[in-house]
């Protein structure tokens, strides 16, 4: 269990340090269930909203975020089409 936590934290750190800082808009009030928002630039990523702040998350290897079901799913079912990353001009 400790190894899973460490892996999650390391993935989060790697993700936040290597990706452009473009965060989606989260609702100010938390829902009783978590608000999940797709990452428009990466099919295997999504955001969990916590107190109005988007927290980046990754799907397990080989899965994409399914915006309709709000879960990680097989790419064929998720039907994700990522936008090109914005330029850093």
N, C-alpha and C positions, 0 to 999 in steps of 0.2 A: 504494500500500500504506500509506503514511504517512497519507493522508487517511482511509482506512478505520479505522485505529487511532484517530485523533483523533475521528472520528465515534462510534466505539464508546465511548470514554472520555466524551465529552460526553453521550451517551445515558444512560450509567450515572449520571453526576452528576445530570442532570435527573431521572431516575427516582428516585434516592435522596432528592433534596431535596423532591420534590413528593408522594411517597406516604407513607401512614402507616407507621410503623415496626412492622410485624408480620412477623417472620421465621419461616419454618418450622424444624422441628427436623431437623438433618442428622445422619447417623451419625458417630460419632467417628472411625472408621477409613475412609479413602478406599478405594473399590473400584478395581480396575485400570482400569475404565472409569468415567467421571464419573457421579456420582449426580445425576440431574435430578429436581426436584420442582416440581409445578405450583404456580402462584400461585392460591390459591382465590378471589381477588377480581378478577383481571384475566385474561381469556382469552389476551391476546397476550403474557403474561409467564410466566416460570418462574425457577427458581433452580438454580444449579450449586453443588454442595457441594465445598468445598475445605478440607481439614484441619478438618472439622467446622463450618465457617462457610458460611452460604448467601450466594451472590453473585447479586444480581438481574440478569436478562437479559431482553431483549425479542426477540420474533420479528420477522422482516421485516414491513413494512407489508402488511396484508391477510391475514396468517396468524395462526392460533391455535396454542397448544401442545397437542399430542395426547399426553395422559398415558399412553395404552396403548402408543404407539410411541416415546414419549420424544423427539419431534422437533416442529418447527413444521410445520403442515399446513393444508390448506384448512379453513375454519370448518365446512363441512358434514361433513367427515370427522372433525374433532377433537371435535365435539359437546360443546363446553364450555358449562357453565352456571355463571357466576360467582356467588359469594355476595355479598350486599350488604356494602359496606365497613363495618367496625365504627365506631360513633360514638366521638368523642373526648371523652367525658364525664369 
